[in-house]
Amino acid sequence: MEIKNICCIGAGYVGGPSMAVFADKCPKIQIEVVDLNEERIRNWNNEDLSKLPIYEPGLAEIVKRCRGRNLNFSNLIKEKIAIADMVFISVNTPTKTKGIGAGKASDLKWVEECARQVAEFSVGHTIVVEKSTIPVRTAETIMSILKSSDNFHAKNSKSTFEVLSNPEFLAEGTAIKDLENPDRILIGGENDEAIKALSALYQNWVPKDKILRTNIWSSELAKLTSNAFLAQRISSINSISALCEATGADIKEVSRAIGSDSRIGSKFLDSGPGFGGSCFKKDILNLVYLAEYFGLPEIANFWEEVVHINKWHQQRISRLIVKKLLGTVTGKKICILGFAFKANTNDTRESASIKICQDLIEEGAVLFIQDPQVSSSQISLDLGKQENKELKNIKEKNLLMKFEGEWCYEKNIFSAVEGADSVVVLTEWEEYSSINWEEVSKKMRKPSWVFDSRSIVCQKKVIDANLNFWRIGDGTTTK
């Protein structure tokens, strides 16, 4: 079947960028991105492209080219589903907080709601595509809703559907590059015509041999497994970084040595403060739940340990900071550089910075947080604590003692380091790798420390600036 109109339900980190690239590569197809969140849609339609709700390198340029031509954002869910030949479901699937599977299983309430909306408002034949990260056999749930005549208006009683799984494999910060030049496109389904229709769209820019067909259950499981393997790799190298610090080895040298083995490869071997983002933890816990549900406790325990190591690793960094700062951070000013879970995104979901900052606040530290893309309001939400703007007016650093356990937001790095006892680099933003440490040193209170959890700072320049230095996984800076 020929696809002329696409509706994507969900204007978040998956739906927005994915549909922008679809519109750019398929100029003859009308793309409609719909969402219940009115503010989010207003931001997608903002003339000031710096106000887009998602920051990804290259995204603003594509939106500028396509918006109003064949890419539109609105809250008109009913109307846009009705005219769509293909509907993508790209809504959030958070981890359940209560009930059966709480803390591990995915909450599919939004996916189910989307399926009901498609069932109610679709006209004629519609291909429904799972784009959200979902558990195995979710397609079965979607199809049962679509086939239930109780959900249809009488006029739509002859509506027909096919369900496909088309998981995204995007890395935030490089999402546009990943969409424009993917390693593979995975399409799971049983109906040849539906698969051909979706495949034909991708073939506008993706080589045919990169488009892989599976059954729908394999496609759903492949997404969870892919994220679980990547997260496991991060936890593995971070566990070795702690061993390096204890023995005097250097994780960068160890990573280079093992990464040169073609069976292992060099990707995801950079030690850091722990994995974050919307998918890794959620997808591993979902895998744990599935293993438990199907009576495979050993498998569940194996994957759950990946999450435990990640949490332990974040706590060990905050404890190490306290130890290096003479055993206490109460009333001490700590400059936090980076709050996003990785560079080139404004996403903070499950960011290692959240846990590390919460631990330091609990210890009584006064945090001055700087990030080039994350807003102070987002940081407040993540920390569960409002910003104390009075801190910016404190000139005598000894007065900070009465503000123990508080934080504020700084736009400027040099304002953030003024009178600080330490600087903690938590996100690998490029600008942090070129900081003038001589100038920073003049502003800090001695003895002062630089903690580099991302291995992006030049050790020699920091030490030459008369600053104490610690780098993750480097045993020579830990002793």
C-alpha positions in Angstrom: 0.0 0.0 0.0 1.1 3.5 -0.7 1.8 5.7 2.4 0.8 9.3 2.0 0.1 10.5 5.5 1.8 9.5 8.7 0.7 10.4 12.3 3.2 10.0 15.2 1.6 10.0 18.6 4.2 11.4 21.0 6.4 14.4 20.5 9.2 13.4 22.8 12.8 12.3 22.4 11.9 9.5 20.0 8.9 10.9 18.1 10.2 14.4 17.4 13.6 13.7 16.0 12.5 10.5 14.2 9.6 12.2 12.4 11.8 15.2 11.5 14.2 13.0 9.7 11.4 11.1 8.0 10.0 14.4 6.8 13.4 15.5 5.5 14.1 12.3 3.7 10.5 11.7 2.4 9.4 15.1 1.2 6.3 13.8 -0.6 4.8 12.4 2.6 2.9 14.5 5.1 4.1 13.9 8.7 1.9 14.9 11.6 3.3 14.7 15.1 0.7 14.9 17.8 0.8 15.1 21.6 -1.5 15.9 24.6 1.2 18.2 26.0 0.2 21.7 24.7 3.4 23.4 26.0 5.6 20.8 24.2 3.8 21.4 21.0 4.1 25.2 21.4 7.8 24.7 21.8 8.1 22.5 18.7 6.3 25.3 16.7 8.4 28.2 18.3 10.0 30.4 15.7 13.0 30.6 17.9 14.6 27.2 17.2 16.7 27.4 20.3 13.4 26.9 22.2 12.7 23.4 20.7 11.9 21.0 23.6 14.7 18.7 22.6 18.3 19.6 22.0 20.1 17.4 19.4 22.9 18.6 17.1 21.4 19.1 13.6 17.8 18.8 14.7 16.9 22.5 14.6 18.2 22.8 11.0 15.9 19.9 9.9 12.9 21.3 11.7 13.5 24.7 10.0 13.6 23.0 6.5 10.5 20.8 7.0 8.2 22.5 9.5 5.1 23.9 7.7 6.1 22.0 4.5 5.5 18.4 5.3 6.2 18.3 9.1 3.6 19.6 11.5 3.1 19.6 15.3 -0.3 19.8 16.9 -2.6 18.6 19.7 -5.2 17.4 17.1 -4.9 13.7 17.9 -8.3 12.6 16.7 -8.1 14.5 13.4 -4.6 13.4 12.5 -5.2 9.7 13.3 -8.3 9.8 11.0 -6.3 10.8 7.9 -3.2 8.6 8.6 -2.2 5.6 6.6 0.4 4.8 9.2 0.5 5.6 12.9 3.7 5.5 15.0 3.3 5.0 18.7 6.2 6.9 20.3 5.0 7.6 23.9 6.8 7.1 27.2 6.8 3.7 28.8 8.0 4.4 32.4 8.8 1.8 35.0 5.8 0.9 37.1 5.8 2.5 40.6 3.1 0.3 42.1 1.3 -3.0 41.7 2.5 -6.2 40.0 6.1 -5.7 38.7 6.6 -2.4 40.5 10.1 -1.1 40.1 10.8 -3.4 37.1 8.0 -3.9 34.7 7.0 -1.2 32.1 3.8 0.8 32.6 2.0 0.5 29.3 -0.9 2.8 30.1 0.1 5.3 27.4 0.7 2.7 24.8 -2.7 1.2 25.6 -4.4 4.6 25.4 -2.8 5.2 22.0 -4.1 1.9 20.8 -7.6 2.8 21.9 -7.4 6.2 20.2 -6.2 4.6 17.0 -9.1 2.0 17.2 -11.6 4.8 17.8 -10.5 7.4 15.2 -8.9 5.4 12.4 -10.6 5.3 9.0 -10.0 2.4 6.5 -6.8 0.4 6.7 -4.1 1.6 9.1 -0.6 0.3 9.8 0.3 0.8 13.5 4.0 0.9 14.3 5.4 0.4 17.7 8.3 2.9 18.1 8.3 3.1 21.9 10.5 0.7 23.9 8.1 -2.0 25.1 8.2 -5.5 26.6 7.9 -8.6 24.5 4.4 -9.4 23.3 3.1 -5.9 23.6 2.0 -6.0 20.0 -0.5 -8.7 21.1 -2.1 -6.3 23.5 -2.2 -3.6 20.9 -3.8 -5.9 18.3 -6.4 -7.1 20.8 -7.5 -3.5 21.4 -7.6 -2.7 17.7 -9.7 -5.8 16.9 -12.2 -5.1 19.6 -15.3 -3.7 18.0 -16.3 -2.2 21.3 -13.8 0.5 20.8 -15.0 1.6 17.3 -17.5 4.2 16.3 -20.2 2.6 14.1 -18.8 4.5 11.1 -15.4 2.9 11.6 -16.6 -0.6 12.1 -14.9 -1.7 8.9 -11.5 -0.3 9.9 -8.6 -2.8 9.6 -5.1 -2.8 11.1 -1.7 -4.3 10.9 0.8 -4.0 13.7 4.6 -3.7 13.2 7.5 -3.4 15.6 10.1 -0.8 14.5 12.3 0.0 17.6 14.6 2.9 17.6 18.3 2.5 18.3 19.2 6.1 18.9 22.0 7.4 21.1 21.1 10.8 22.5 23.6 13.4 21.5 24.0 11.7 18.1 20.4 10.9 17.4 20.2 12.8 14.0 23.4 11.0 12.8 22.0 7.7 14.0 18.7 8.3 12.1 20.4 9.5 8.9 23.0 6.7 8.9 21.7 3.9 11.0 23.6 0.6 11.6 20.3 -1.2 10.9 16.6 -0.8 10.7 14.6 -3.5 12.4 11.1 -4.2 11.3 9.2 -7.0 13.1 5.9 -8.2 11.7 3.9 -10.9 10.0 2.2 -9.1 7.1 4.4 -8.8 4.0 2.5 -5.8 2.6 2.8 -3.8 5.8 6.5 -4.5 6.1 7.1 -3.6 2.5 5.2 -0.3 3.0 7.4 0.7 6.0 10.6 -0.6 4.3 9.9 1.5 1.2 9.9 4.7 3.4 13.2 3.9 4.9 14.7 3.0 1.5 14.5 6.7 0.6 17.8 7.0 2.4 18.7 3.7 4.0 20.4 0.9 1.9 18.1 -2.1 1.6 20.6 -4.5 3.1 20.5 -2.6 6.3 16.8 -3.2 6.7 16.3 -6.4 8.7 13.0 -8.3 9.0 12.2 -10.4 12.0 9.0 -11.8 13.6 7.4 -9.2 15.9 8.5 -10.8 19.2 12.1 -10.9 18.2 12.0 -7.3 17.2 10.6 -6.3 20.6 13.1 -8.4 22.5 16.1 -7.1 20.4 15.5 -3.6 21.6 15.6 -4.5 25.3 18.6 -6.8 24.7 20.6 -4.2 22.8 20.3 -1.6 25.6 21.0 -4.3 28.2 24.2 -5.3 26.5 25.4 -1.7 26.2 24.6 -1.0 29.9 26.4 -4.2 30.9 29.5 -3.0 29.1 29.4 0.3 30.9 29.0 -1.3 34.3 31.8 -3.7 33.5 34.4 -1.1 32.6 33.3 1.1 35.5 33.9 -1.9 37.9 37.4 -2.3 36.5 38.0 1.5 36.9 37.6 1.0 40.7 40.1 -1.9 40.6 42.5 0.3 38.6 42.3 3.0 41.3 43.0 0.4 44.0 46.0 -1.2 42.3 47.7 1.8 40.6 46.6 0.9 37.1 45.1 3.3 34.6 41.7 2.5 33.1 42.5 4.3 29.9 45.4 2.1 29.2 43.4 -1.0 30.2 40.6 0.0 27.8 43.0 0.6 25.0 44.5 -2.8 25.4 41.3 -4.8 25.6 39.6 -2.6 22.9 42.2 -3.5 20.4 40.9 -7.1 20.5 38.7 -7.4 17.5 36.4 -9.7 19.4 35.7 -7.0 21.9 36.1 -3.7 20.1 36.7 -0.2 21.5 33.2 1.2 21.8 31.6 1.8 25.2 34.9 1.2 27.0 35.2 4.8 28.4 34.8 4.8 32.2 32.5 7.5 33.6 30.1 8.3 36.4 27.6 5.6 35.4 25.0 5.1 32.7 21.9 7.2 32.5 19.3 8.2 30.0 15.7 7.1 29.5 16.3 3.5 28.4 19.2 1.6 29.9 18.0 1.2 33.5 14.4 0.9 32.5 15.1 -1.7 29.8 17.3 -3.9 32.0 14.7 -3.9 34.8 12.1 -4.9 32.2 14.4 -7.7 31.2 14.7 -8.7 34.8 10.9 -8.7 35.2 10.5 -10.9 32.1 13.0 -13.4 33.3 11.3 -13.6 36.7 7.9 -13.9 35.1 9.0 -16.8 32.9 10.7 -18.6 35.8 14.3 -17.8 35.0 15.7 -16.3 38.4 19.4 -16.9 37.5 19.0 -14.7 34.4 17.1 -12.1 36.4 19.8 -11.9 39.0 22.5 -11.6 36.3 20.9 -8.6 34.7 19.8 -6.9 37.9 23.5 -6.9 39.1 24.3 -4.6 36.2 22.0 -2.0 37.7 23.3 -2.6 41.2 26.9 -2.0 40.0 25.9 1.3 38.4 24.2 2.6 41.5 27.2 1.5 43.7 29.6 3.2 41.3 27.8 6.6 41.5 27.8 6.4 45.3 31.5 5.6 45.4 32.3 8.8 43.5 30.3 11.0 45.9 32.0 9.2 48.9 35.4 9.7 47.3 34.8 13.4 46.9 33.9 13.7 50.6 37.0 11.7 51.6 39.3 13.9 49.5 37.8 17.1 50.9 39.2 16.3 54.4 36.3 14.0 55.3 33.6 16.6 55.2 31.8 18.8 52.6 29.5 20.6 55.1 29.2 24.2 54.0 31.9 23.8 51.3 31.2 25.1 47.8 31.4 22.5 45.1 31.2 23.5 41.5 29.3 20.8 39.4 30.1 20.9 35.7 27.4 19.1 33.8 24.0 17.8 34.7 22.8 16.1 31.5 23.4 12.4 31.4 25.7 12.9 28.5 27.0 15.6 26.2 25.0 17.1 23.3 21.6 16.5 24.9 19.4 18.3 27.4 18.0 15.0 28.7 18.7 14.4 32.4 16.6 11.2 32.9 18.6 8.8 35.2 21.6 11.0 34.9 24.5 10.0 37.2 24.7 13.7 38.2 21.3 13.4 40.0 22.4 10.8 42.5 25.9 12.3 43.0 24.5 15.8 43.6 21.8 14.4 46.0 24.5 12.6 48.0 26.7 15.7 48.3 23.7 17.8 49.3 22.8 15.2 51.9 26.4 15.6 53.2 25.8 19.3 53.6 27.7 20.6 50.5 26.7 23.9 48.7 26.5 23.1 45.0 26.9 25.6 42.2 25.7 23.7 39.1 26.5 24.6 35.5 25.3 22.9 32.3 25.1 24.5 28.8 21.7 23.0 28.0 19.9 21.9 31.2 17.7 24.5 32.8 17.5 25.3 36.5 13.9 24.3 36.6 14.8 20.8 35.3 17.5 20.5 37.9 15.0 21.4 40.6 12.7 18.7 39.4 15.4 16.1 39.3 16.9 16.9 42.7 13.5 17.3 44.4 14.8 20.5 45.9 14.3 24.1 44.8 17.3 26.3 43.8 18.5 28.8 46.5 19.2 31.9 44.5 20.5 33.8 47.5 23.7 31.8 47.2 24.8 33.9 44.3 24.9 37.0 46.5 27.2 35.5 49.1 30.6 37.1 48.9 32.2 35.8 52.1 32.6 32.1 51.6 32.6 31.3 55.3 29.0 32.5 55.3 28.1 29.5 53.1 28.1 27.3 56.3 24.6 28.5 57.1 23.4 27.4 53.7 24.6 23.8 54.0 22.8 21.3 51.8 21.6 23.9 49.2 22.3 24.5 45.5 22.0 27.1 42.8 22.4 27.4 39.1 25.2 29.2 37.3 25.3 30.0 33.6 29.0 31.0 33.7 31.7 28.5 34.6 34.0 31.2 36.2 31.2 32.4 38.4 30.5 28.9 39.4 34.1 28.2 40.5 34.5 31.5 42.5 35.6 30.5 46.0 34.9 26.8 45.3 36.7 24.0 47.2 36.4 21.7 44.3 35.3 21.3 40.7 33.5 18.0 39.7 33.2 17.3 36.0 30.1 15.0 35.5 29.2 15.5 31.8 31.7 15.4 28.9 30.7 18.7 27.3 33.5 19.8 24.9 33.9 23.2 26.6 34.9 21.6 29.8 38.0 20.0 28.2 39.4 23.4 27.3 39.0 25.3 30.6 41.8 27.6 31.6 42.8 26.0 34.9 45.3 28.7 35.7 42.5 31.2 35.9 40.2 28.8 37.7 42.9 28.1 40.3 43.1 31.8 41.2 39.4 31.9 42.0 39.3 28.7 44.1 39.8 28.3 47.9 42.9 26.2 48.8 43.5 23.4 49.1 41.3 22.8 46.1 40.5 19.7 44.0 39.4 18.9 40.5 37.5 15.6 40.1 37.3 14.4 36.5 34.7 11.6 36.2 34.8 11.8 32.4 38.6 11.7 31.7 38.4 14.9 29.5 40.6 17.2 31.6 44.3 17.6 30.9 45.9 16.4 34.1 49.2 18.3 33.5 47.4 21.6 33.2 45.4 21.1 36.4 48.5 20.1 38.4 50.6 22.9 36.9 47.8 25.3 38.1 48.5 24.1 41.7 45.3 22.1 42.0 44.8 18.6 43.4 43.5 16.2 40.8 41.6 12.9 40.6 40.6 11.1 37.4 38.3 8.2 37.3 40.1 4.8 36.9 43.6 6.3 37.3 45.4 4.7 40.2 48.1 7.3 40.2 45.6 10.1 41.1 43.9 8.1 43.8 46.7 7.4 46.2 
